[in-house]
Amino acid sequence: MFLGIEITEWVGYLASVALIISFMMKNVNTLRIINSVGAILFIIYGVMLATSLPIIITNVFILLVNIYYLTIRKNK
């Protein structure tokens, strides 16, 4: 616990901040990279919440879409 907040909550807050910052990016690739970091943090957060499947499934999908557009789609 740090400043009265559990580590699980800190991960959730950090994921939220990454997501918010990603939407302020003008460059789409930068947006997708930062958004991917947020998605990874949300996946970790979902696991830390004793496996919250809605959070995990949604963010795995978001992460896969970002990876697709950053790698496969970029090469076409």
C-alpha positions in Angstrom: 0.0 0.0 0.0 1.3 3.4 -1.0 -0.4 6.7 0.1 -3.3 4.6 1.4 -3.9 3.1 -2.1 -3.5 -0.6 -2.9 -1.1 -1.6 -5.7 -4.0 -3.0 -7.7 -5.6 0.4 -7.7 -2.3 2.1 -8.7 -2.1 -0.2 -11.8 -5.7 0.7 -12.7 -5.0 4.4 -12.3 -1.8 4.1 -14.4 -3.7 2.2 -17.1 -6.3 5.0 -17.2 -3.7 7.7 -17.5 -2.0 5.8 -20.3 -5.3 5.5 -22.1 -6.1 9.2 -21.6 -2.7 10.3 -22.9 -3.0 8.0 -25.9 -6.1 9.9 -27.1 -4.2 13.2 -27.0 -1.7 12.0 -29.6 -1.9 13.4 -33.1 0.2 10.6 -34.6 -1.8 7.5 -35.0 1.2 5.2 -34.4 2.1 6.9 -31.2 -1.5 6.7 -30.1 -1.6 3.0 -30.8 1.7 2.4 -28.9 0.6 4.3 -25.8 -2.8 2.8 -26.0 -1.2 -0.7 -26.1 0.7 0.1 -22.9 -2.6 1.1 -21.3 -4.3 -2.1 -22.6 -1.4 -4.2 -21.1 -1.8 -2.4 -17.8 -5.5 -3.0 -17.9 -4.9 -6.7 -18.6 -2.6 -6.9 -15.5 -5.2 -4.9 -13.5 -7.9 -7.4 -14.6 -5.8 -10.3 -13.4 -5.0 -8.6 -10.1 -8.8 -8.2 -9.5 -9.0 -12.0 -9.1 -9.5 -12.4 -12.8 -12.0 -9.9 -14.1 -12.8 -11.4 -17.5 -14.6 -8.4 -19.0 -11.6 -6.2 -18.4 -9.1 -8.8 -19.6 -11.1 -9.8 -22.8 -11.8 -6.3 -23.9 -8.2 -5.2 -23.5 -6.7 -8.3 -25.1 -8.9 -7.4 -28.1 -7.7 -3.8 -28.1 -4.1 -4.9 -27.8 -4.4 -7.3 -30.7 -6.1 -4.6 -32.9 -3.2 -2.2 -32.1 -0.6 -4.8 -32.9 -2.4 -5.6 -36.2 -2.4 -2.0 -37.3 1.2 -1.3 -36.1 2.7 -4.4 -37.8 0.6 -6.3 -40.4 -1.5 -3.5 -41.7 1.4 -1.1 -41.9 3.3 -3.5 -44.3 0.4 -3.6 -46.8 
